[in-house]
Structures are given as structure tokens and as C-alpha cells.
Amino acid sequence: MEKIIDSLLLKLCNRGLTDQEVPWLIRDVLNTLNSNSVFTLEHLNWKLSSLGWEKNLLDGHILELMLCLIEDDLKTTPQGQMVH
């Protein structure tokens, strides 16, 4: 998991994000995914842009890394408990 996080941070920092902004971006991606049952990379980038993020911030590789993180987090979060 650490390799995924390091790779994601490196790619996003190379696109001008700070390490403090990455969790906000992941939150915005997750919120967008939760509100749409079907999405494309273009739609996701458009939605992020409308939220103030740089245009075309995500590429396929960055999105895959985020989805791996999100999926792993869902696997390790106990069901039935709210996480703050």
C-alpha cells in the first residue's frame, strides 16, 4: 500500500499539488464517484475543474492509484461503523 501512496503523491506533486492538497482531492474524487453510478475520466476531470481544481488534473494512472487506495480503505474499514 505504501508504494501506491508514494507513487500517487509523486505524480500529484509533479502536477503542482502539495501533500496537504492530496487528501482534499481524494475526498472530492470520492464524493464525485459516490454521486454518479457511471463516470468517465473526462467527466471526473470536468467535475473537479468545476470545484476549482486544475483542468485535466487526473490521468488514467492517477485515477487507478486513487481507486486502489479507496478500495483498500473500504476493505479495512469495519462495516457498520462510521469513520470520522
MOPAC internal coordinates of N, CA, C and O (Angstrom, degrees):
PM7 1SCF
backbone

  N    0.0000 0     0.00 0     0.00 0    0    0    0
  C    1.4468 1     0.00 0     0.00 0    1    0    0
  C    1.5290 1   110.31 1     0.00 0    2    1    0
  O    1.2310 1   120.81 1   144.40 1    3    2    1
  N    1.3213 1   116.06 1   -35.60 1    3    2    1
  C    1.4547 1   120.31 1  -178.90 1    5    3    2
  C    1.5306 1   111.56 1   -61.38 1    6    5    3
  O    1.2310 1   120.41 1   143.52 1    7    6    5
  N    1.3403 1   116.83 1   -36.48 1    7    6    5
  C    1.4606 1   120.53 1   178.66 1    9    7    6
  C    1.5295 1   110.81 1   -63.81 1   10    9    7
  O    1.2310 1   120.55 1   141.52 1   11   10    9
  N    1.3268 1   116.55 1   -38.48 1   11   10    9
  C    1.4678 1   120.87 1   179.36 1   13   11   10
  C    1.5241 1   109.64 1   -65.19 1   14   13   11
  O    1.2310 1   120.35 1   133.95 1   15   14   13
  N    1.3104 1   116.93 1   -46.05 1   15   14   13
  C    1.4645 1   121.22 1  -179.61 1   17   15   14
  C    1.5225 1   110.20 1   -62.28 1   18   17   15
  O    1.2310 1   120.43 1   133.35 1   19   18   17
  N    1.3305 1   116.79 1   -46.65 1   19   18   17
  C    1.4653 1   120.53 1  -179.90 1   21   19   18
  C    1.5195 1   111.50 1   -60.99 1   22   21   19
  O    1.2310 1   120.64 1   136.75 1   23   22   21
  N    1.3132 1   116.38 1   -43.25 1   23   22   21
  C    1.4609 1   120.91 1  -179.92 1   25   23   22
  C    1.5235 1   110.87 1   -65.09 1   26   25   23
  O    1.2310 1   120.41 1   136.82 1   27   26   25
  N    1.3286 1   116.82 1   -43.18 1   27   26   25
  C    1.4580 1   121.51 1   179.19 1   29   27   26
  C    1.5331 1   110.65 1   -63.21 1   30   29   27
  O    1.2310 1   120.26 1   133.21 1   31   30   29
  N    1.3292 1   117.11 1   -46.79 1   31   30   29
  C    1.4604 1   120.96 1   178.94 1   33   31   30
  C    1.5202 1   111.42 1   -60.68 1   34   33   31
  O    1.2310 1   120.20 1   137.40 1   35   34   33
  N    1.3138 1   117.23 1   -42.60 1   35   34   33
  C    1.4608 1   121.26 1   179.62 1   37   35   34
  C    1.5261 1   110.97 1   -61.91 1   38   37   35
  O    1.2310 1   120.49 1   132.69 1   39   38   37
  N    1.3237 1   116.66 1   -47.31 1   39   38   37
  C    1.4679 1   120.59 1  -179.19 1   41   39   38
  C    1.5231 1   111.60 1   -63.47 1   42   41   39
  O    1.2310 1   120.25 1   136.89 1   43   42   41
  N    1.3263 1   117.13 1   -43.11 1   43   42   41
  C    1.4588 1   119.73 1  -178.77 1   45   43   42
  C    1.5276 1   112.17 1   -72.65 1   46   45   43
  O    1.2310 1   120.00 1   144.31 1   47   46   45
  N    1.3163 1   117.61 1   -35.69 1   47   46   45
  C    1.4642 1   120.37 1   176.09 1   49   47   46
  C    1.5266 1   110.19 1   -66.33 1   50   49   47
  O    1.2310 1   120.23 1   144.85 1   51   50   49
  N    1.3279 1   117.17 1   -35.15 1   51   50   49
  C    1.4654 1   120.76 1   175.76 1   53   51   50
  C    1.5215 1   111.54 1   -65.95 1   54   53   51
  O    1.2310 1   120.13 1   159.67 1   55   54   53
  N    1.3148 1   117.35 1   -20.33 1   55   54   53
  C    1.4719 1   121.98 1   177.20 1   57   55   54
  C    1.5250 1   111.42 1   -94.63 1   58   57   55
  O    1.2310 1   120.49 1  -172.47 1   59   58   57
  N    1.3337 1   116.66 1     7.53 1   59   58   57
  C    1.4570 1   120.62 1   173.34 1   61   59   58
  C    1.5130 1   116.10 1    99.14 1   62   61   59
  O    1.2310 1   119.51 1  -178.02 1   63   62   61
  N    1.3269 1   118.54 1     1.98 1   63   62   61
  C    1.4632 1   120.39 1   179.13 1   65   63   62
  C    1.5221 1   110.26 1   -83.38 1   66   65   63
  O    1.2310 1   120.95 1   -28.96 1   67   66   65
  N    1.3161 1   115.78 1   151.04 1   67   66   65
  C    1.4537 1   120.55 1   172.69 1   69   67   66
  C    1.5284 1   108.31 1   -90.85 1   70   69   67
  O    1.2310 1   120.89 1   -16.63 1   71   70   69
  N    1.3186 1   115.91 1   163.37 1   71   70   69
  C    1.4664 1   118.56 1   179.46 1   73   71   70
  C    1.5269 1   111.53 1   -66.30 1   74   73   71
  O    1.2310 1   119.78 1   158.40 1   75   74   73
  N    1.3336 1   118.03 1   -21.60 1   75   74   73
  C    1.4642 1   120.77 1   176.31 1   77   75   74
  C    1.5241 1   111.70 1   -75.37 1   78   77   75
  O    1.2310 1   119.81 1   153.02 1   79   78   77
  N    1.3328 1   117.96 1   -26.98 1   79   78   77
  C    1.4537 1   121.68 1  -178.56 1   81   79   78
  C    1.5288 1   113.02 1   -79.90 1   82   81   79
  O    1.2310 1   120.20 1   156.14 1   83   82   81
  N    1.3169 1   117.22 1   -23.86 1   83   82   81
  C    1.4681 1   120.95 1  -175.09 1   85   83   82
  C    1.5301 1   112.27 1   -58.90 1   86   85   83
  O    1.2310 1   118.62 1   132.84 1   87   86   85
  N    1.3360 1   120.24 1   -47.16 1   87   86   85
  C    1.4741 1   118.36 1   177.77 1   89   87   86
  C    1.5232 1   113.04 1   -60.32 1   90   89   87
  O    1.2310 1   120.06 1   145.60 1   91   90   89
  N    1.3544 1   117.50 1   -34.40 1   91   90   89
  C    1.4677 1   120.29 1   178.18 1   93   91   90
  C    1.5185 1   110.22 1   -66.35 1   94   93   91
  O    1.2310 1   120.96 1   139.88 1   95   94   93
  N    1.3345 1   115.78 1   -40.12 1   95   94   93
  C    1.4607 1   119.86 1   178.59 1   97   95   94
  C    1.5256 1   110.09 1   -64.24 1   98   97   95
  O    1.2310 1   120.22 1   134.25 1   99   98   97
  N    1.3100 1   117.19 1   -45.75 1   99   98   97
  C    1.4666 1   120.84 1   179.93 1  101   99   98
  C    1.5282 1   109.87 1   -61.19 1  102  101   99
  O    1.2310 1   120.18 1   139.58 1  103  102  101
  N    1.3244 1   117.26 1   -40.42 1  103  102  101
  C    1.4662 1   120.87 1   176.90 1  105  103  102
  C    1.5249 1   110.90 1   -60.85 1  106  105  103
  O    1.2310 1   120.42 1   135.23 1  107  106  105
  N    1.3312 1   116.80 1   -44.77 1  107  106  105
  C    1.4583 1   120.24 1   179.84 1  109  107  106
  C    1.5269 1   111.26 1   -65.67 1  110  109  107
  O    1.2310 1   120.09 1   141.51 1  111  110  109
  N    1.3175 1   117.44 1   -38.49 1  111  110  109
  C    1.4731 1   120.54 1   176.46 1  113  111  110
  C    1.5184 1   109.55 1   -63.92 1  114  113  111
  O    1.2310 1   120.27 1   133.74 1  115  114  113
  N    1.3127 1   117.09 1   -46.26 1  115  114  113
  C    1.4665 1   120.95 1  -179.58 1  117  115  114
  C    1.5237 1   111.53 1   -62.22 1  118  117  115
  O    1.2310 1   119.99 1   136.61 1  119  118  117
  N    1.3165 1   117.63 1   -43.39 1  119  118  117
  C    1.4677 1   120.87 1   177.71 1  121  119  118
  C    1.5174 1   111.16 1   -62.29 1  122  121  119
  O    1.2310 1   120.13 1   139.53 1  123  122  121
  N    1.3091 1   117.36 1   -40.47 1  123  122  121
  C    1.4618 1   121.25 1   178.60 1  125  123  122
  C    1.5211 1   110.66 1   -65.79 1  126  125  123
  O    1.2310 1   120.26 1   136.99 1  127  126  125
  N    1.3116 1   117.11 1   -43.01 1  127  126  125
  C    1.4620 1   120.59 1   179.02 1  129  127  126
  C    1.5216 1   111.38 1   -64.92 1  130  129  127
  O    1.2310 1   120.48 1   142.51 1  131  130  129
  N    1.3272 1   116.69 1   -37.49 1  131  130  129
  C    1.4621 1   120.63 1  -179.93 1  133  131  130
  C    1.5265 1   112.40 1   -68.55 1  134  133  131
  O    1.2310 1   120.28 1   153.42 1  135  134  133
  N    1.3258 1   117.08 1   -26.58 1  135  134  133
  C    1.4633 1   119.53 1  -177.69 1  137  135  134
  C    1.5291 1   113.01 1   -90.84 1  138  137  135
  O    1.2310 1   119.85 1   174.91 1  139  138  137
  N    1.3257 1   117.90 1    -5.09 1  139  138  137
  C    1.4668 1   121.88 1  -179.23 1  141  139  138
  C    1.5187 1   109.53 1  -132.81 1  142  141  139
  O    1.2310 1   120.39 1   -51.98 1  143  142  141
  N    1.3202 1   116.86 1   128.02 1  143  142  141
  C    1.4636 1   119.46 1   178.66 1  145  143  142
  C    1.5219 1   111.16 1   -78.12 1  146  145  143
  O    1.2310 1   120.21 1   154.15 1  147  146  145
  N    1.3300 1   117.20 1   -25.85 1  147  146  145
  C    1.4583 1   122.09 1   178.47 1  149  147  146
  C    1.5214 1   107.59 1  -127.35 1  150  149  147
  O    1.2310 1   120.60 1   -44.30 1  151  150  149
  N    1.3177 1   116.47 1   135.70 1  151  150  149
  C    1.4580 1   119.43 1   179.55 1  153  151  150
  C    1.5196 1   109.16 1  -147.16 1  154  153  151
  O    1.2310 1   121.50 1   -21.48 1  155  154  153
  N    1.3082 1   114.73 1   158.52 1  155  154  153
  C    1.4685 1   121.62 1   171.51 1  157  155  154
  C    1.5228 1   106.69 1  -122.95 1  158  157  155
  O    1.2310 1   120.75 1   -15.76 1  159  158  157
  N    1.3010 1   116.17 1   164.24 1  159  158  157
  C    1.4527 1   121.35 1   177.98 1  161  159  158
  C    1.5333 1   109.68 1   -60.60 1  162  161  159
  O    1.2310 1   120.90 1   140.51 1  163  162  161
  N    1.3221 1   115.89 1   -39.49 1  163  162  161
  C    1.4644 1   119.92 1   179.62 1  165  163  162
  C    1.5319 1   110.73 1   -63.42 1  166  165  163
  O    1.2310 1   120.48 1   135.74 1  167  166  165
  N    1.3330 1   116.68 1   -44.26 1  167  166  165
  C    1.4675 1   120.24 1   178.70 1  169  167  166
  C    1.5212 1   110.66 1   -63.09 1  170  169  167
  O    1.2310 1   120.54 1   136.98 1  171  170  169
  N    1.3022 1   116.57 1   -43.02 1  171  170  169
  C    1.4613 1   120.72 1  -179.90 1  173  171  170
  C    1.5277 1   110.32 1   -62.47 1  174  173  171
  O    1.2310 1   119.93 1   135.01 1  175  174  173
  N    1.3299 1   117.75 1   -44.99 1  175  174  173
  C    1.4625 1   120.96 1   177.26 1  177  175  174
  C    1.5226 1   111.38 1   -63.00 1  178  177  175
  O    1.2310 1   120.24 1   140.48 1  179  178  177
  N    1.3366 1   117.14 1   -39.52 1  179  178  177
  C    1.4631 1   120.75 1   178.18 1  181  179  178
  C    1.5248 1   110.11 1   -62.43 1  182  181  179
  O    1.2310 1   120.48 1   134.46 1  183  182  181
  N    1.3356 1   116.69 1   -45.54 1  183  182  181
  C    1.4652 1   120.94 1  -179.44 1  185  183  182
  C    1.5267 1   110.38 1   -63.45 1  186  185  183
  O    1.2310 1   120.12 1   136.38 1  187  186  185
  N    1.3250 1   117.38 1   -43.62 1  187  186  185
  C    1.4627 1   120.49 1   178.80 1  189  187  186
  C    1.5213 1   110.64 1   -62.95 1  190  189  187
  O    1.2310 1   120.20 1   140.14 1  191  190  189
  N    1.3251 1   117.22 1   -39.86 1  191  190  189
  C    1.4574 1   121.77 1   177.60 1  193  191  190
  C    1.5238 1   110.70 1   -61.50 1  194  193  191
  O    1.2310 1   120.46 1   141.06 1  195  194  193
  N    1.3343 1   116.72 1   -38.94 1  195  194  193
  C    1.4651 1   120.26 1   178.86 1  197  195  194
  C    1.5336 1   111.56 1   -69.08 1  198  197  195
  O    1.2310 1   120.48 1   161.14 1  199  198  197
  N    1.3222 1   116.69 1   -18.86 1  199  198  197
  C    1.4653 1   121.59 1   176.95 1  201  199  198
  C    1.5326 1   112.18 1   -91.09 1  202  201  199
  O    1.2310 1   120.87 1   179.47 1  203  202  201
  N    1.3560 1   115.94 1    -0.53 1  203  202  201
  C    1.4552 1   119.63 1   177.19 1  205  203  202
  C    1.5165 1   115.87 1   106.57 1  206  205  203
  O    1.2310 1   120.21 1   178.47 1  207  206  205
  N    1.3256 1   117.21 1    -1.53 1  207  206  205
  C    1.4582 1   120.27 1   177.93 1  209  207  206
  C    1.5273 1   109.49 1   -79.16 1  210  209  207
  O    1.2310 1   121.01 1   -20.27 1  211  210  209
  N    1.3175 1   115.68 1   159.73 1  211  210  209
  C    1.4624 1   122.20 1   178.05 1  213  211  210
  C    1.5273 1   110.46 1   -58.40 1  214  213  211
  O    1.2310 1   120.57 1   -35.44 1  215  214  213
  N    1.3352 1   116.51 1   144.56 1  215  214  213
  C    1.4666 1   120.76 1   177.92 1  217  215  214
  C    1.5220 1   110.27 1   -62.00 1  218  217  215
  O    1.2310 1   120.84 1   -40.20 1  219  218  217
  N    1.3261 1   116.00 1   139.80 1  219  218  217
  C    1.4643 1   122.76 1   176.80 1  221  219  218
  C    1.5335 1   112.82 1    52.58 1  222  221  219
  O    1.2310 1   121.33 1  -136.92 1  223  222  221
  N    1.3183 1   115.05 1    43.08 1  223  222  221
  C    1.4649 1   121.31 1  -179.03 1  225  223  222
  C    1.5261 1   111.73 1   -66.86 1  226  225  223
  O    1.2310 1   121.10 1   141.16 1  227  226  225
  N    1.3225 1   115.49 1   -38.84 1  227  226  225
  C    1.4618 1   119.88 1  -176.87 1  229  227  226
  C    1.5196 1   111.56 1   -92.44 1  230  229  227
  O    1.2310 1   121.25 1   -36.40 1  231  230  229
  N    1.3137 1   115.22 1   143.60 1  231  230  229
  C    1.4548 1   120.25 1   166.52 1  233  231  230
  C    1.5300 1   106.44 1  -119.64 1  234  233  231
  O    1.2310 1   120.47 1    -2.15 1  235  234  233
  N    1.2931 1   116.71 1   177.85 1  235  234  233
  C    1.4621 1   120.39 1  -176.51 1  237  235  234
  C    1.5170 1   113.48 1   -59.17 1  238  237  235
  O    1.2310 1   120.32 1   141.64 1  239  238  237
  N    1.3298 1   116.99 1   -38.36 1  239  238  237
  C    1.4637 1   120.48 1  -177.96 1  241  239  238
  C    1.5300 1   111.25 1   -69.69 1  242  241  239
  O    1.2310 1   120.64 1   136.24 1  243  242  241
  N    1.3297 1   116.38 1   -43.76 1  243  242  241
  C    1.4721 1   120.01 1   178.40 1  245  243  242
  C    1.5305 1   110.04 1   -62.28 1  246  245  243
  O    1.2310 1   120.61 1   137.42 1  247  246  245
  N    1.3155 1   116.45 1   -42.58 1  247  246  245
  C    1.4649 1   119.77 1   179.01 1  249  247  246
  C    1.5260 1   110.87 1   -62.23 1  250  249  247
  O    1.2310 1   120.06 1   137.13 1  251  250  249
  N    1.3245 1   117.49 1   -42.87 1  251  250  249
  C    1.4739 1   120.55 1   178.20 1  253  251  250
  C    1.5225 1   111.23 1   -60.33 1  254  253  251
  O    1.2310 1   120.37 1   137.59 1  255  254  253
  N    1.3274 1   116.91 1   -42.41 1  255  254  253
  C    1.4639 1   120.13 1   178.50 1  257  255  254
  C    1.5264 1   110.95 1   -62.22 1  258  257  255
  O    1.2310 1   120.66 1   137.45 1  259  258  257
  N    1.3366 1   116.34 1   -42.55 1  259  258  257
  C    1.4681 1   120.01 1   178.22 1  261  259  258
  C    1.5179 1   111.27 1   -63.44 1  262  261  259
  O    1.2310 1   120.70 1   136.09 1  263  262  261
  N    1.3211 1   116.26 1   -43.91 1  263  262  261
  C    1.4673 1   119.74 1  -179.82 1  265  263  262
  C    1.5203 1   111.14 1   -63.11 1  266  265  263
  O    1.2310 1   120.01 1   143.50 1  267  266  265
  N    1.3270 1   117.59 1   -36.50 1  267  266  265
  C    1.4689 1   120.52 1   176.10 1  269  267  266
  C    1.5168 1   111.01 1   -63.37 1  270  269  267
  O    1.2310 1   120.40 1   137.40 1  271  270  269
  N    1.3322 1   116.85 1   -42.60 1  271  270  269
  C    1.4678 1   120.83 1   177.76 1  273  271  270
  C    1.5201 1   111.40 1   -62.76 1  274  273  271
  O    1.2310 1   121.26 1   133.01 1  275  274  273
  N    1.3262 1   115.19 1   -46.99 1  275  274  273
  C    1.4646 1   120.31 1  -178.96 1  277  275  274
  C    1.5178 1   110.31 1   -62.68 1  278  277  275
  O    1.2310 1   120.51 1   135.30 1  279  278  277
  N    1.3141 1   116.64 1   -44.70 1  279  278  277
  C    1.4660 1   120.80 1  -179.79 1  281  279  278
  C    1.5178 1   110.91 1   -63.06 1  282  281  279
  O    1.2310 1   120.08 1   137.25 1  283  282  281
  N    1.3208 1   117.46 1   -42.75 1  283  282  281
  C    1.4605 1   120.55 1   179.05 1  285  283  282
  C    1.5194 1   111.01 1   -64.31 1  286  285  283
  O    1.2310 1   120.38 1   140.86 1  287  286  285
  N    1.3344 1   116.88 1   -39.14 1  287  286  285
  C    1.4591 1   120.79 1   178.40 1  289  287  286
  C    1.5234 1   110.83 1   -63.63 1  290  289  287
  O    1.2310 1   120.41 1   140.66 1  291  290  289
  N    1.3289 1   116.83 1   -39.34 1  291  290  289
  C    1.4642 1   120.29 1   178.90 1  293  291  290
  C    1.5242 1   111.12 1   -65.70 1  294  293  291
  O    1.2310 1   120.44 1   146.16 1  295  294  293
  N    1.3246 1   116.76 1   -33.84 1  295  294  293
  C    1.4672 1   120.57 1   179.55 1  297  295  294
  C    1.5209 1   111.62 1   -69.94 1  298  297  295
  O    1.2310 1   120.42 1   146.13 1  299  298  297
  N    1.3431 1   116.80 1   -33.87 1  299  298  297
  C    1.4637 1   120.11 1  -174.94 1  301  299  298
  C    1.5159 1   113.30 1   -93.48 1  302  301  299
  O    1.2310 1   119.43 1   169.54 1  303  302  301
  N    1.3409 1   118.69 1   -10.46 1  303  302  301
  C    1.4649 1   121.47 1   178.27 1  305  303  302
  C    1.5268 1   108.98 1   -81.23 1  306  305  303
  O    1.2310 1   119.91 1   -56.80 1  307  306  305
  N    1.3295 1   117.78 1   123.20 1  307  306  305
  C    1.4637 1   119.41 1   178.68 1  309  307  306
  C    1.5261 1   110.91 1   -59.82 1  310  309  307
  O    1.2310 1   120.65 1   -45.75 1  311  310  309
  N    1.3190 1   116.36 1   134.25 1  311  310  309
  C    1.4538 1   120.33 1   179.67 1  313  311  310
  C    1.5123 1   110.34 1   -69.13 1  314  313  311
  O    1.2310 1   121.63 1   -36.67 1  315  314  313
  N    1.3247 1   114.49 1   143.33 1  315  314  313
  C    1.4467 1   119.44 1   177.15 1  317  315  314
  C    1.5163 1   114.38 1    85.82 1  318  317  315
  O    1.2310 1   119.69 1   179.13 1  319  318  317
  N    1.3335 1   118.20 1    -0.87 1  319  318  317
  C    1.4408 1   120.74 1   178.14 1  321  319  318
  C    1.5119 1   109.75 1  -115.79 1  322  321  319
  O    1.2310 1   120.44 1   -39.40 1  323  322  321
  N    1.3137 1   116.76 1   140.60 1  323  322  321
  C    1.4495 1   121.13 1   177.98 1  325  323  322
  C    1.5272 1   108.33 1   -87.21 1  326  325  323
  O    1.2310 1   121.32 1   -44.68 1  327  326  325
  N    1.3236 1   115.09 1   135.32 1  327  326  325
  C    1.4568 1   120.55 1   178.36 1  329  327  326
  C    1.5171 1   107.50 1  -107.92 1  330  329  327
  O    1.2310 1   120.21 1   -49.09 1  331  330  329
  N    1.3225 1   117.19 1   130.91 1  331  330  329
  C    1.4757 1   121.23 1  -178.99 1  333  331  330
  C    1.4829 1   110.55 1   -95.56 1  334  333  331
  O    1.2310 1   120.10 1   180.00 1  335  334  333

